């Protein structure tokens, strides 16, 4: 309860850190927040041309399929990388004044979560263009979107702890993110791997489970409950481990930064 009260008292500082993150992201950018709409759309156009047109692997709704995966993976990738560097980047403030250290990685996740939520609005005009219309299942996108936050939070807390003492983790994580991207079926249909011996890699990738359930809801299908359980298990497990590890090691940060 004491930790909860401390968090509530520091909510104003957390919000200031979130606003700071958003401002820094678009600093010296003429278009500013508009890039939250333009960047995913432009990326989707490129990926659709390469994988949908040139390789002939997509139908009319293929751009929506790509954009769903692209936005969710981008949030996970950007947030975890920002959180892993958050303690070191705020070392000067940590050395001068006491602030609960978990606010730094948490603010990195939250401001990217807000930006991703804004970017999801690009799905509206693209869905209309691709003839993907709302169904009773579409509101269920909130379920994988919440699970995505849990998964990202857990991974970020672990990374932010490890990176303080082992800075090479930043570079290793870039390599791991590439592997995660290719095993999340962002720009290809996973059905082609179902009869191979490698489909289990996708099935037990929590980010893949989240992305596919988001797509199911967008395309008017019920959520796959097995994927929900897998993603929830990873999200809760990583969150507990990450929070515990961060709490146990946070007093040693000052010696390593």
N, C-alpha and C positions, 0 to 999 in steps of 0.2 A: 504493500500500500504506500510505503514511503517513496518508492521509486515512481509510482504513478502520480503521487502528489508533486514530486520534483519535475516530472515531465509536464504536468499541467501548468506549473508555475513558469516553465521555460517555453511555453507554446509560442509566445510572442517572438522570442529569439529564433525559434525554429522557422517561423513564417518569414522573418527577415532574411534568414539564410536561404530560404527557398526563392524569395524575390531576387536576392543577389545572384543566385545561380541562373535564373532566367535572364536577367539583365546582362550578365557576363556572356551568356551563350550567344546573344544577338548583338553584342557590343560592336560598334562600327559597321553594322549591317544596315543598308538602306531599306531593305524590305522587312527587316525585323521579324516579327512573329509570323508574317506571311510565308516565311520559309518552312514553317510547320506544315503548310499545305502544299507548297510548290515542290519541295524536296522529295517527299514520298511519291507524288504524282509523276515527276520526271523520272525517278528511279523505276517506277512501275512501267512507264512507257518503254524504257530501255530494255528491261527484263522481258516484257511482253514481245518486243520485236525480236530479241535474241532467241528466247525459248518458245514463244508462241508462234511467231511468223516464220522465222528462218528454219527452225527445227520442227515446226509443225506439231507442237505438243499441247496445244491449248484450244479451247473453244471460245465462244463469245464472252463467257463469264470469266475467262482466264485472268484478265487484269484485276478483278476483284479478289480472285483466289490468291494472286501474288501479293496484292497490297495488304491483305489480312496478315499474311505471314511476315511480310517485310516490316510492318509497323510494330508487331509484337516482338519480333527478334531484335529490331533496332532499339526498342526500349530496354530489353534485357541487356544487350551488349553495351549500350551507352551508359546505363545506370551502374552496372557492375564495374566498368572501367573508371567512372567518375568516383564511385564510392571507394574503390581500392586506393585511390590517390588522395582522398579527402583529408586524412589525418596528417599526412606529410605536407600537403599544400596549406594547411591551416596551422602549421607548427608554431609560427610566430605568435598567434593568438593563444594557442594552448599554453605556451610558456609564460605568457603575461597575466592571464586572467583565468579563473576557474569557470569552465563551461562543461556541462556533461558531454563527454566526447562522442557519444553515440549520435548526437545531433548532426554532426558533420556528414557521416555516411547516409543518415536518414534523410537529410535535406537534399543530398544528391539524387536519391531515389525519388523523392516527392516532386522536385521540380521537373524531372524528366517524365514522371507519371502525368503531370499536368499537361506538359507539351504533347505527350502521346495522346492524351484524351482529346486535345484540340485537333491533332492530326487525324484522328479517327473520323472527323467530320468530312474528310475528303472521300470517305466511302459513300456518302450520300449521292453526290452528282455522278460518281463513277458507277454506282449500282444502277442508277436510273439509265445511264448510257448503255450498260451491259444487260439491261432487262432483268436485274435481280431485285425483286420487289419484296416488301416486308411481309412476314408471316407471323404466326403466333409464337414461333420459336425464337424470333430475332431478339426479343428482350433478354433472352438467356445469355447473350454475349457478356453480360455483367459477371457471370460465374467464372469463365476462364480469365476475364480481366482482373478479377480479385485474386484468383489463384496465381496469376502472373506476378502480381505485387508481392505475394507471400514468398514465392520462389526467388524473386529478385532480391528481396530483403534478406533472406537467409544466406544466399550466395554472397551478397555484398558485405554482410557483417563478417563472414569468414575471410573474405578477400581483404577487407580493410584491416583486419587483425594480422593476417599473415604478411601482408605487404610491408607493414611497418618494420618487421624484423628481417624479411627476405624480399628485397626490392626486385629481384629478378622475376618475382611472381607476376609483375605487370606484363613482362614480355611473354612469359609462359601462358598467361591468360589470353593474350591475343591469338596464340596458336590454338588453344582449346576452344576459343570462340569460333574459329574457322571450322573446326570439327563439328561443333554444335550446330553451326549454320547449315552445313551439308547434311546433317542427320535430322533436320527439322522440316524437311520437305517444303521449303519456302517457294521454290520455282520449278518443282516437278511434282507429278502425281505419285503418291506412295503405293498405289495399287500394283504398279509394275514390279515392286519388290516383294509383294506378299508371298509369292511362291518361291522366293529365294531363301537362302539361309541367313540373310542379313536383316530381315524385317524386324527381328527382335531388338536390334539396335535402336530403331526408330520408336518401337512400341514402348520401350522403357526409358526413353528420353522425355523427361517431364515437359520440356518446352515444346516438343512435338505434340504431346497430348493436349497441351493448352491451345496451341495454334489450330489443331484439327477441330477441337470442340468449338472454338471461335468461328471457324469456317462452317461447321455444321449449323450453328445458330444463324449465321448470315444467309446460308442457302436454304433455310427452311427445313432443317432436319433436327431431330432430338439429339441431345448431348449423349455421348458415349460415356456411361457411368464408370466403366473400367478406367477410362482415361482420366475422369474426374478424380477417382480414388488414387490413382498413381500420382497425379500432379499434387493433390492435397497431401499425400504422404510425404512427398519430397519437400513441399513447401513448409509444412509444419516441422518436419525433421530438421531441415537446414536452418529454419528460424530459431529453433530451440538450441541447436548446436552453436550457431553463429552468435546468438545473444549471450550464451554462457561463456564462450571463448572470449568474446570482446570484453565482457564484464571482468573475467579473471585476469586479463592481460592489460587492461587499460591503464593501470597505474605504472606499468613499465614503459609505456609509450614515450614518456618524457626523456627516458634514457637512450632511446633509439632514434628519435627524430632530430 
